[in-house]
Amino acid sequence: MNRFRTSKFKNTSARVSKKENWIGDIRAGSAVSYGNLIKSSYHRIAFSTDCTGILGILPLQTTDGKAVSHLHCHADVVTDFDFSPFDDFLLATCSADETVKLWRLPKLGEDMTSSADIVLGPEGCHVETLKFHPACDGVLASANGKTAKIWNLIQKKTFAVMENHGDQIQSVAWKQDGSLLGTSCKDKNLRIFDPRTGPSATQAEPIGHK
């Protein structure tokens, strides 16, 4: 007997919505980075624009491209951004200008903010990627160069620094319960860290094709 239950979604496929439900007339960009080009919370969509350092912000429930607000967030290319899982209006961004910033997005009908709530850095090189902790509010992971950091956003300082990467870090990801942090790197290794026990990887495995 098969001990694995067959998923009822096994043969499902995505269906493109009708054109009248598309969001048109937006000027999306295609910046070269390892991070996201589009991200959504339950209330807002953020996306890269064709203007350096600027993100487009849209209400989730809209089909009008003219509803786009522009967040002037960095002096250089925005490399990644992420919404807090605890606050739909809290957006973290990072950039080639070597900083990480946190933004309080306005609610419907309010003007777009022009100043960040928190600025972290400069970090000494491009900050390529970031990710909010999935289970603990006020905790954020970021990666710049060969170093991954975990930030306490309330105290505005790091409480874990993981430097033993052989090359540039390309992505970071939390385990669903937030107990472990994974990084992928240009040296073709996947590393798993337990930030509570120290800065060294608990596991490192080669990835990709040789």
Backbone as CSV, one residue per row, in Angstrom:
resi,resn,N_x,N_y,N_z,CA_x,CA_y,CA_z,C_x,C_y,C_z
1,MET,0.835,-1.194,0.000,0.000,0.000,0.000,0.876,1.252,0.000
2,ASN,0.518,2.221,-0.821,1.268,3.467,-0.890,1.017,4.280,0.371
3,ARG,2.098,4.601,1.106,1.921,5.332,2.364,1.800,6.833,2.150
4,PHE,1.943,7.286,0.906,1.797,8.705,0.599,0.437,8.967,-0.033
5,ARG,-0.280,9.935,0.485,-1.598,10.261,-0.021,-1.472,11.129,-1.284
6,THR,-2.201,10.778,-2.317,-2.161,11.540,-3.561,-2.862,12.880,-3.379
7,SER,-2.180,13.949,-3.785,-2.746,15.282,-3.641,-3.885,15.493,-4.627
8,LYS,-4.934,16.176,-4.167,-6.054,16.487,-5.057,-5.667,17.568,-6.066
9,PHE,-4.503,18.198,-5.857,-4.025,19.227,-6.784,-3.015,18.661,-7.782
10,LYS,-2.892,17.364,-7.848,-1.871,16.709,-8.660,-1.913,17.145,-10.119
11,ASN,-3.095,17.245,-10.683,-3.212,17.529,-12.120,-3.732,18.936,-12.413
12,THR,-3.622,19.813,-11.442,-4.091,21.177,-11.671,-3.058,21.979,-12.459
13,SER,-3.512,23.012,-13.109,-2.603,23.895,-13.846,-3.103,25.325,-13.717
14,ALA,-2.159,26.257,-13.799,-2.522,27.670,-13.670,-3.355,28.115,-14.869
15,ARG,-4.293,28.988,-14.633,-5.144,29.498,-15.694,-4.989,31.017,-15.774
16,VAL,-4.668,31.506,-16.945,-4.501,32.942,-17.138,-5.857,33.627,-17.031
17,SER,-5.907,34.686,-16.225,-7.178,35.394,-16.046,-7.541,36.163,-17.310
18,LYS,-8.778,36.606,-17.359,-9.240,37.372,-18.509,-8.494,38.695,-18.596
19,LYS,-8.362,39.186,-19.817,-7.554,40.381,-20.050,-8.063,41.590,-19.283
20,GLU,-9.364,41.658,-19.047,-9.910,42.799,-18.316,-9.472,42.807,-16.851
21,ASN,-8.930,41.682,-16.376,-8.423,41.611,-15.005,-6.919,41.871,-14.918
22,TRP,-6.276,42.094,-16.058,-4.845,42.389,-16.060,-4.621,43.820,-15.597
23,ILE,-3.440,44.073,-15.062,-3.022,45.433,-14.721,-2.118,45.924,-15.847
24,GLY,-2.587,46.903,-16.603,-1.844,47.375,-17.762,-1.276,48.765,-17.564
25,ASP,-0.545,49.213,-18.573,0.016,50.570,-18.604,0.974,50.847,-17.449
26,ILE,1.765,49.848,-17.076,2.790,50.068,-16.064,4.156,49.944,-16.716
27,ARG,5.135,50.632,-16.153,6.486,50.619,-16.704,7.373,49.782,-15.796
28,ALA,7.266,48.472,-15.963,8.055,47.547,-15.157,9.481,47.495,-15.687
29,GLY,10.417,47.239,-14.795,11.820,47.157,-15.176,12.319,45.727,-15.146
30,SER,13.572,45.555,-15.508,14.191,44.225,-15.524,15.625,44.344,-15.033
31,ALA,15.793,44.899,-13.833,17.124,45.082,-13.263,17.814,43.736,-13.081
32,VAL,19.107,43.711,-13.329,19.883,42.488,-13.166,20.249,42.340,-11.690
33,SER,19.635,41.358,-11.032,19.935,41.100,-9.625,19.518,39.671,-9.308
34,TYR,19.875,39.211,-8.102,19.486,37.877,-7.658,18.156,37.887,-6.916
35,GLY,17.585,39.073,-6.698,16.388,39.180,-5.884,15.107,39.183,-6.687
36,ASN,14.035,39.628,-6.018,12.705,39.645,-6.614,12.521,40.863,-7.520
37,LEU,11.708,40.680,-8.545,11.287,41.800,-9.384,9.838,42.190,-9.108
38,ILE,9.116,41.302,-8.404,7.739,41.590,-8.020,7.422,40.828,-6.738
39,LYS,6.628,41.449,-5.862,6.289,40.835,-4.582,4.941,41.385,-4.138
40,SER,4.193,40.575,-3.390,2.865,41.001,-2.969,2.619,40.661,-1.507
41,SER,1.898,41.561,-0.830,1.309,41.251,0.466,-0.191,41.077,0.234
42,TYR,-0.992,41.055,1.290,-2.438,40.924,1.117,-3.088,42.215,0.630
43,HIS,-2.330,43.327,0.676,-2.926,44.607,0.307,-2.171,45.348,-0.788
44,ARG,-0.883,45.055,-0.990,-0.077,45.812,-1.930,0.752,44.902,-2.831
45,ILE,1.009,45.388,-4.041,1.959,44.771,-4.960,3.114,45.742,-5.136
46,ALA,4.340,45.241,-5.006,5.533,46.044,-5.283,6.254,45.425,-6.468
47,PHE,6.763,46.261,-7.361,7.483,45.734,-8.525,8.596,46.693,-8.942
48,SER,9.618,46.130,-9.601,10.718,46.938,-10.112,10.233,47.761,-11.301
49,THR,10.679,48.995,-11.361,10.336,49.867,-12.481,11.562,50.059,-13.370
50,ASP,11.367,50.779,-14.471,12.479,51.040,-15.373,13.291,52.267,-14.948
51,CYS,13.048,52.764,-13.745,13.802,53.892,-13.201,14.667,53.410,-12.032
52,THR,15.926,53.765,-12.042,16.865,53.314,-11.024,16.447,53.760,-9.629
53,GLY,16.408,52.802,-8.692,16.124,53.113,-7.300,14.673,53.337,-6.967
54,ILE,13.768,53.065,-7.912,12.342,53.336,-7.697,11.528,52.060,-7.855
55,LEU,10.630,51.811,-6.898,9.677,50.705,-6.991,8.288,51.244,-7.298
56,GLY,7.511,50.470,-8.041,6.107,50.773,-8.247,5.278,50.080,-7.181
57,ILE,4.291,50.766,-6.632,3.423,50.210,-5.588,1.973,50.325,-6.052
58,LEU,1.252,49.204,-5.996,-0.141,49.162,-6.426,-1.018,48.536,-5.352
59,PRO,-2.260,48.997,-5.204,-3.215,48.235,-4.394,-3.452,46.867,-5.038
60,LEU,-3.588,45.843,-4.234,-3.748,44.492,-4.772,-5.035,44.370,-5.585
61,GLN,-6.090,44.996,-5.123,-7.379,44.890,-5.794,-7.566,46.047,-6.775
62,THR,-6.821,46.012,-7.871,-6.967,47.041,-8.894,-6.608,46.460,-10.256
63,THR,-7.185,47.026,-11.289,-6.794,46.666,-12.654,-6.382,47.925,-13.415
64,ASP,-6.140,48.994,-12.680,-5.833,50.284,-13.289,-4.360,50.611,-13.092
65,GLY,-3.587,50.561,-14.180,-2.176,50.881,-14.095,-1.913,52.306,-13.670
66,LYS,-2.906,53.179,-13.809,-2.739,54.575,-13.410,-2.748,54.725,-11.890
67,ALA,-3.072,53.644,-11.176,-3.085,53.693,-9.716,-1.701,53.479,-9.114
68,VAL,-0.683,53.338,-9.954,0.668,53.092,-9.480,1.204,54.304,-8.722
69,SER,1.729,54.055,-7.527,2.500,55.060,-6.795,3.972,54.669,-6.886
70,HIS,4.858,55.652,-6.804,6.284,55.372,-6.943,7.008,55.641,-5.629
71,LEU,7.738,54.625,-5.191,8.525,54.725,-3.961,9.981,54.969,-4.343
72,HIS,10.466,56.178,-4.085,11.854,56.539,-4.375,12.703,56.072,-3.196
73,CYS,13.222,54.851,-3.312,13.771,54.222,-2.116,15.298,54.146,-2.048
74,HIS,15.992,54.185,-3.177,17.455,54.039,-3.137,18.122,54.908,-4.192
75,ALA,19.417,55.148,-3.994,20.204,55.938,-4.932,20.770,55.099,-6.067
76,ASP,20.595,53.789,-5.991,21.087,52.888,-7.029,20.037,51.788,-7.243
77,VAL,20.369,50.785,-8.039,19.424,49.723,-8.396,18.880,49.022,-7.150
78,VAL,17.577,48.829,-7.094,16.955,48.026,-6.034,17.160,46.555,-6.391
79,THR,17.887,45.831,-5.559,18.257,44.449,-5.872,17.271,43.420,-5.333
80,ASP,16.542,43.757,-4.271,15.572,42.816,-3.707,14.640,43.562,-2.764
81,PHE,13.474,42.977,-2.491,12.530,43.565,-1.545,11.610,42.474,-1.029
82,ASP,11.033,42.705,0.159,10.197,41.690,0.788,9.206,42.364,1.731
83,PHE,7.961,41.862,1.735,6.957,42.324,2.682,7.057,41.528,3.982
84,SER,6.817,42.203,5.088,6.794,41.523,6.379,5.607,40.576,6.447
85,PRO,5.795,39.353,6.962,4.652,38.439,7.132,3.737,38.845,8.279
86,PHE,4.168,39.845,9.070,3.378,40.296,10.214,2.698,41.640,9.975
87,ASP,3.076,42.319,8.893,2.556,43.657,8.638,2.508,43.870,7.130
88,ASP,1.308,43.909,6.555,1.154,44.007,5.101,1.677,45.310,4.510
89,PHE,1.901,46.317,5.355,2.332,47.616,4.856,3.798,47.908,5.166
90,LEU,4.515,46.913,5.685,5.941,47.072,5.986,6.763,46.384,4.904
91,LEU,7.559,47.171,4.185,8.352,46.682,3.059,9.829,46.911,3.339
92,ALA,10.632,45.873,3.171,12.088,45.983,3.271,12.688,45.981,1.871
93,THR,13.669,46.842,1.641,14.342,46.912,0.351,15.849,46.901,0.564
94,CYS,16.577,46.413,-0.439,18.035,46.504,-0.405,18.520,46.899,-1.790
95,SER,19.783,47.319,-1.871,20.198,47.985,-3.094,21.695,47.882,-3.336
96,ALA,22.062,48.213,-4.571,23.466,48.352,-4.926,24.090,49.570,-4.256
97,ASP,23.277,50.420,-3.612,23.846,51.552,-2.862,24.318,51.139,-1.475
98,GLU,24.324,49.805,-1.219,24.939,49.195,-0.029,24.098,49.348,1.241
99,THR,22.815,49.666,1.098,21.974,49.838,2.277,20.755,48.925,2.243
100,VAL,20.195,48.707,3.430,18.902,48.048,3.612,17.976,49.081,4.243
101,LYS,16.746,49.192,3.734,15.805,50.169,4.261,14.452,49.526,4.528
102,LEU,13.765,50.039,5.538,12.399,49.614,5.847,11.449,50.776,5.648
103,TRP,10.323,50.476,4.986,9.363,51.501,4.597,7.973,51.166,5.130
104,ARG,7.313,52.180,5.663,5.914,52.054,6.059,5.069,52.578,4.908
105,LEU,4.442,51.657,4.151,3.642,52.073,3.005,2.324,52.684,3.462
106,PRO,1.835,53.674,2.737,0.584,54.335,3.131,-0.628,53.461,2.840
107,LYS,-1.679,53.710,3.564,-2.948,53.056,3.278,-3.658,53.798,2.151
108,LEU,-4.716,53.192,1.644,-5.416,53.737,0.490,-5.850,55.179,0.753
109,GLY,-5.524,56.060,-0.195,-5.890,57.455,-0.071,-4.828,58.335,0.553
110,GLU,-3.782,57.726,1.137,-2.688,58.487,1.740,-1.553,58.671,0.742
111,ASP,-0.736,59.693,0.952,0.397,59.957,0.066,1.526,58.970,0.325
112,MET,2.280,58.650,-0.745,3.424,57.753,-0.630,4.504,58.382,0.244
113,THR,5.080,57.587,1.107,6.130,58.068,1.999,7.376,58.466,1.210
114,SER,8.143,59.390,1.759,9.375,59.829,1.107,10.614,59.549,1.950
115,SER,10.415,59.007,3.139,11.557,58.706,3.999,11.385,57.336,4.642
116,ALA,12.515,56.613,4.765,12.504,55.268,5.330,12.372,55.319,6.848
117,ASP,11.686,54.332,7.409,11.592,54.224,8.861,12.932,53.825,9.466
118,ILE,13.639,52.916,8.779,14.923,52.405,9.271,15.887,52.308,8.092
119,VAL,17.140,52.706,8.310,18.201,52.532,7.326,19.337,51.760,7.991
120,LEU,19.732,50.641,7.375,20.824,49.801,7.875,21.972,49.852,6.885
121,GLY,23.174,50.030,7.367,24.335,50.130,6.487,24.873,51.548,6.471
122,PRO,25.817,51.841,5.545,26.229,51.037,4.383,27.029,49.796,4.764
123,GLU,26.943,48.793,3.880,27.499,47.482,4.144,28.854,47.234,3.480
124,GLY,29.344,48.182,2.697,30.660,48.015,2.086,30.644,47.404,0.708
125,CYS,29.508,46.835,0.309,29.328,46.323,-1.051,27.831,46.159,-1.307
126,HIS,27.464,45.803,-2.530,26.050,45.649,-2.882,25.351,44.688,-1.923
127,VAL,24.178,45.059,-1.462,23.325,44.122,-0.724,22.430,43.455,-1.762
128,GLU,22.575,42.149,-1.938,21.937,41.456,-3.058,20.557,40.901,-2.754
129,THR,20.339,40.474,-1.517,19.073,39.786,-1.240,18.724,39.917,0.236
130,LEU,17.439,39.792,0.553,16.986,39.852,1.942,15.718,39.031,2.111
131,LYS,15.398,38.714,3.375,14.208,37.903,3.658,13.790,38.099,5.105
132,PHE,12.510,38.442,5.307,11.978,38.529,6.663,11.897,37.145,7.303
133,HIS,12.089,37.116,8.615,11.910,35.876,9.384,10.427,35.497,9.353
134,PRO,10.110,34.215,9.097,8.701,33.820,8.953,7.941,33.678,10.255
135,ALA,8.652,33.616,11.402,7.960,33.317,12.658,8.244,34.325,13.768
136,CYS,9.158,35.239,13.539,9.541,36.197,14.579,9.503,37.605,13.999
137,ASP,8.647,38.434,14.513,8.522,39.803,14.029,9.781,40.602,14.375
138,GLY,10.215,41.472,13.455,11.360,42.329,13.723,12.699,41.702,13.440
139,VAL,12.726,40.612,12.685,13.984,39.935,12.349,14.082,39.811,10.832
140,LEU,15.246,40.138,10.289,15.455,40.160,8.845,16.830,39.600,8.519
141,ALA,16.911,38.757,7.487,18.199,38.269,6.988,18.550,39.017,5.713
142,SER,19.830,39.334,5.548,20.296,39.980,4.320,21.642,39.393,3.933
143,ALA,22.019,39.598,2.671,23.295,39.080,2.190,23.974,40.116,1.318
144,ASN,25.246,40.362,1.608,26.064,41.247,0.788,27.446,40.611,0.610
145,GLY,27.867,40.492,-0.636,29.153,39.850,-0.889,29.171,38.414,-0.405
146,LYS,30.145,38.087,0.452,30.298,36.735,0.980,29.721,36.599,2.394
147,THR,28.949,37.580,2.822,28.479,37.624,4.202,26.956,37.664,4.278
148,ALA,26.395,36.826,5.131,24.970,36.877,5.460,24.823,37.416,6.877
149,LYS,23.806,38.244,7.086,23.581,38.837,8.396,22.126,38.655,8.801
150,ILE,21.918,38.563,10.101,20.567,38.562,10.652,20.444,39.797,11.532
151,TRP,19.420,40.599,11.227,19.243,41.891,11.879,18.124,41.855,12.910
152,ASN,18.377,42.508,14.035,17.321,42.849,14.978,16.845,44.241,14.605
153,LEU,15.674,44.350,14.012,15.207,45.618,13.471,14.791,46.600,14.560
154,ILE,14.435,46.102,15.716,14.062,46.989,16.815,15.299,47.706,17.349
155,GLN,16.397,46.954,17.499,17.641,47.532,18.000,18.523,48.088,16.882
156,LYS,18.139,47.818,15.620,18.873,48.298,14.438,20.327,47.826,14.425
157,LYS,20.525,46.556,14.770,21.868,46.002,14.751,21.804,44.503,14.465
158,THR,22.939,43.943,14.069,22.994,42.509,13.766,23.171,41.714,15.056
159,PHE,22.608,40.499,15.075,22.903,39.597,16.174,23.490,38.280,15.684
160,ALA,23.713,38.160,14.367,24.418,36.994,13.821,25.029,37.397,12.481
161,VAL,26.299,37.028,12.285,27.016,37.305,11.043,27.658,36.007,10.576
162,MET,27.355,35.599,9.352,27.855,34.339,8.799,28.719,34.652,7.573
163,GLU,30.052,34.568,7.760,30.984,35.054,6.755,31.647,33.960,5.934
164,ASN,31.541,32.723,6.331,32.355,31.670,5.696,31.745,31.156,4.395
165,HIS,31.566,32.064,3.439,31.119,31.700,2.100,32.289,31.865,1.135
166,GLY,32.366,30.971,0.160,33.496,30.980,-0.761,33.374,31.978,-1.887
167,ASP,32.188,32.523,-2.077,31.970,33.480,-3.168,30.707,34.287,-2.838
168,GLN,30.216,35.019,-3.794,29.055,35.887,-3.577,27.801,35.071,-3.276
169,ILE,27.072,35.495,-2.243,25.803,34.861,-1.892,24.734,35.319,-2.875
170,GLN,23.953,34.362,-3.370,22.942,34.670,-4.379,21.525,34.662,-3.836
171,SER,21.273,33.928,-2.761,19.924,33.913,-2.183,19.975,33.442,-0.739
172,VAL,18.948,33.832,0.018,18.781,33.367,1.394,17.342,32.891,1.561
173,ALA,17.137,31.902,2.425,15.782,31.390,2.668,15.709,30.823,4.079
174,TRP,14.612,31.113,4.762,14.379,30.589,6.102,13.636,29.258,6.034
175,LYS,13.922,28.372,6.963,13.049,27.231,7.193,11.701,27.763,7.663
176,GLN,10.632,27.036,7.399,9.286,27.548,7.666,9.089,27.966,9.115
177,ASP,9.711,27.268,10.057,9.563,27.641,11.468,10.618,28.659,11.910
178,GLY,11.499,29.054,10.996,12.490,30.079,11.294,13.706,29.605,12.066
179,SER,13.842,28.305,12.283,14.945,27.807,13.093,16.268,27.746,12.332
180,LEU,16.212,27.640,11.006,17.414,27.528,10.195,17.369,28.522,9.046
181,LEU,18.561,28.933,8.605,18.700,29.816,7.453,19.559,29.130,6.403
182,GLY,19.068,29.093,5.170,19.838,28.520,4.074,20.359,29.614,3.158
183,THR,21.562,29.417,2.605,22.120,30.345,1.623,22.618,29.555,0.418
184,SER,22.473,30.139,-0.766,23.104,29.581,-1.961,24.136,30.581,-2.443
185,CYS,25.193,30.065,-3.074,26.374,30.870,-3.318,26.957,30.566,-4.689
186,LYS,27.688,31.510,-5.248,28.314,31.308,-6.551,29.407,30.241,-6.536
187,ASP,29.834,29.814,-5.350,30.800,28.711,-5.277,30.123,27.350,-5.410
188,LYS,28.824,27.367,-5.756,28.026,26.160,-6.008,27.802,25.316,-4.754
189,ASN,27.704,25.996,-3.601,27.410,25.294,-2.358,26.166,25.879,-1.697
190,LEU,25.359,24.976,-1.163,24.211,25.339,-0.344,24.612,25.147,1.117
191,ARG,24.438,26.183,1.921,24.830,26.114,3.330,23.615,26.316,4.219
192,ILE,23.584,25.556,5.314,22.504,25.648,6.287,23.098,26.135,7.606
193,PHE,22.497,27.189,8.167,22.977,27.772,9.412,21.896,27.687,10.487
194,ASP,22.338,27.452,11.720,21.481,27.633,12.886,22.007,28.869,13.603
195,PRO,21.400,30.027,13.386,21.943,31.273,13.933,22.063,31.285,15.454
196,ARG,21.346,30.393,16.136,21.382,30.389,17.591,22.639,29.725,18.135
197,THR,23.306,28.909,17.298,24.452,28.149,17.786,25.798,28.715,17.348
198,GLY,25.802,29.622,16.381,27.077,30.194,15.964,27.099,30.520,14.493
199,PRO,28.207,31.137,14.029,28.278,31.627,12.653,28.658,30.573,11.613
200,SER,29.019,29.364,12.043,29.447,28.334,11.090,28.265,27.534,10.583
201,ALA,28.366,27.108,9.317,27.303,26.307,8.720,27.223,24.943,9.378
202,THR,26.009,24.510,9.687,25.821,23.166,10.243,25.855,22.113,9.148
203,GLN,25.652,22.559,7.899,25.647,21.641,6.767,26.000,22.424,5.507
204,ALA,26.831,21.829,4.645,27.183,22.464,3.362,27.205,21.388,2.296
205,GLU,26.439,21.597,1.228,26.331,20.616,0.166,26.521,21.291,-1.189
206,PRO,27.240,20.622,-2.120,27.374,21.189,-3.468,26.040,21.164,-4.204
207,ILE,25.818,22.193,-5.032,24.592,22.272,-5.823,24.943,22.612,-7.251
208,GLY,24.007,22.431,-8.147,24.200,22.829,-9.535,24.979,21.810,-10.325
209,HIS,25.302,22.184,-11.571,26.002,21.308,-12.494,27.481,21.645,-12.508
210,LYS,28.299,20.636,-12.620,29.727,20.848,-12.720,30.148,20.924,-14.181
